[in-house]
Each structure stands twice: as C-alpha cells, then as structure tokens.
Amino acid sequence: MEKMEQLPQQSVGYFFLRSKEVHIENGAAFITFFVRLTRETSVRKEGKEQTRVQAVWVDIDEVMEGHASEKARALPNCMQRYELSQSVFYSLCHLSKSCPEELFYITPYHRNSTRKEFIT
C-alpha cells in the first residue's frame, strides 16, 4: 500500500514579554525595562518541529533608579512571558502605536504565563 504524504501541521502563538532589571553601573542604580510582542509560528512535519519567531514590536528603556516613577520601581525585578489570544495580542499592538510606555506596566489578559526572577 502506498504511503500518504503527511501535510505539515501549523500553529500560531501570540506572546507578550516584559522584563525589569535593576543594575549598578559606576555606583549608580539603573532600571532597564524591556517589552516585546511576538508571533510564533510552529510547523510540524515528519515528527520535526520548527518555530519561526517574528518580533512585531519591541521597546527598551533605561532610567536612573532615582528618576524612575514609584510605579516603575514597584514592578518586580523579573522577566514575565504571557501567552495571549490573537485579539488581545492585536489590541496590545494597537496600544503600542498610541501609548507605548503603558506596555511596561500592564498585565494583559492571558492564557498562560511564566516568570523568571532576576538575582539582585
């Protein structure tokens, strides 16, 4: 019997990554904020999976800790990754065009999340 060719299976994931890290340079404390929206397309064919990560929006900001707002200093010193629905992802993309600084502070409605603490 002839083998049927297996069609590749494709899935798309939408992610929001946010991190805040406090570090010392020349005796001064700085806070680095990083935010990224990515679309990850995974294709599985013949038992092998390949994932393509497309950064849709990225922002990074660094401020002296003494100049940061209370809201910024209160954020946890960690990296957080959120798995989003497509509609929440595109809402955040829209927000990134009008109020990009707000993405440093929000916690989006998400399906799943992971968190990695930074050692201070």
Order of alpha helices (4+ residues) and beta strands (2+ residues): beta-beta-beta-alpha-beta-alpha-beta
